[in-house]
Amino acid sequence: ADVVWSGTHGEWPDWGPHARCLTVLFAGSRHETGAVRDDNNICFLFNFYWESVPFEVPSPPLGFNWRKVIDTSADPGFWEESEAPLAESSLSVPSRSLIVLVESP
């Protein structure tokens, strides 16, 4: 699928009225999108809860890493992909914030 929705640990997301967290993965594979070339995968980690929440980051393909390009709780809250910090396999997403990860070699 070109868009994968999940919870904080890769499980099916909670679509209930009290859900506070969501992971969205956009696949950049030309096989998935029909594009002429492959593009980067992008992962959004949403935490609408009033406390920090641990998220498990989807595993990137062999030879790739996730880079944190946006963190709305940080100052500065964004980085160029080439300067963005590498993301760990699990991240604590601060309260009421968004982290955006870009897959890169």
Legacy VTK file of the C-alpha trace (Angstrom):
# vtk DataFile Version 3.0
C-alpha trace
ASCII
DATASET POLYDATA
POINTS 105 float
0.000 0.000 0.000
1.222 3.505 -0.652
-0.181 4.755 2.701
0.009 2.677 5.881
-1.878 3.748 9.008
-0.858 2.291 12.376
-0.753 2.898 16.092
2.327 3.596 18.200
3.729 0.051 17.922
2.801 -0.948 14.380
-0.626 -2.278 15.354
-3.904 -1.337 13.682
-4.662 2.281 14.678
-7.306 3.129 17.230
-9.965 5.030 15.280
-12.068 5.572 18.412
-13.154 8.999 19.681
-10.516 8.935 22.458
-7.514 7.963 20.304
-4.543 10.264 20.817
-1.716 8.829 18.643
-1.206 7.827 15.017
1.610 6.748 12.698
1.275 7.357 8.951
3.809 5.930 6.474
3.841 7.166 2.873
5.658 4.741 0.565
7.800 6.401 -2.083
8.367 3.249 -4.133
7.543 3.758 -7.790
5.932 0.312 -7.641
3.530 1.726 -5.037
2.976 5.166 -6.574
3.303 4.544 -10.318
5.955 7.273 -10.581
8.872 7.227 -13.020
11.436 6.861 -10.193
11.546 5.861 -6.544
11.193 8.578 -3.941
11.843 8.663 -0.200
9.462 7.021 2.245
8.080 9.505 4.770
6.784 8.655 8.244
4.611 10.935 10.401
4.354 10.294 14.161
1.418 12.215 15.674
0.959 12.566 19.438
-2.149 14.502 20.426
-1.899 13.294 24.047
-0.890 15.643 26.911
2.078 13.406 27.870
5.021 11.988 25.901
4.289 8.659 24.207
6.802 6.031 22.994
6.520 5.066 19.313
8.181 2.182 17.491
9.530 3.423 14.164
8.891 1.183 11.136
12.044 -0.620 9.983
13.665 0.991 6.936
14.936 -1.192 4.074
18.487 -2.522 4.290
21.006 0.258 3.712
18.599 3.045 4.687
18.013 5.055 7.872
15.308 7.353 9.136
16.256 11.010 9.553
14.218 13.344 11.753
13.458 16.348 9.522
10.649 17.891 11.603
10.011 17.873 15.347
7.416 20.436 16.391
8.566 20.242 20.030
12.186 21.184 19.217
13.884 24.504 18.551
14.713 24.596 15.721
11.928 22.268 14.705
13.208 21.362 11.256
16.416 20.297 9.521
17.631 19.859 5.939
17.650 16.145 5.154
21.455 16.096 4.861
21.799 17.637 8.351
18.878 15.897 10.046
19.671 13.667 13.035
19.326 9.911 12.621
16.241 8.473 14.303
16.371 5.491 16.639
14.127 2.441 16.235
11.910 3.843 18.975
11.211 7.478 19.757
9.493 9.252 22.593
7.188 11.753 20.910
6.600 14.721 23.219
3.109 15.824 24.170
0.973 17.471 21.495
3.628 17.251 18.815
4.530 15.796 15.437
7.758 14.156 14.274
8.396 13.651 10.544
10.981 11.114 9.431
12.435 10.796 5.933
14.099 7.595 4.775
17.543 8.166 3.266
20.645 6.102 2.406
LINES 1 106
105 0 1 2 3 4 5 6 7 8 9 10 11 12 13 14 15 16 17 18 19 20 21 22 23 24 25 26 27 28 29 30 31 32 33 34 35 36 37 38 39 40 41 42 43 44 45 46 47 48 49 50 51 52 53 54 55 56 57 58 59 60 61 62 63 64 65 66 67 68 69 70 71 72 73 74 75 76 77 78 79 80 81 82 83 84 85 86 87 88 89 90 91 92 93 94 95 96 97 98 99 100 101 102 103 104
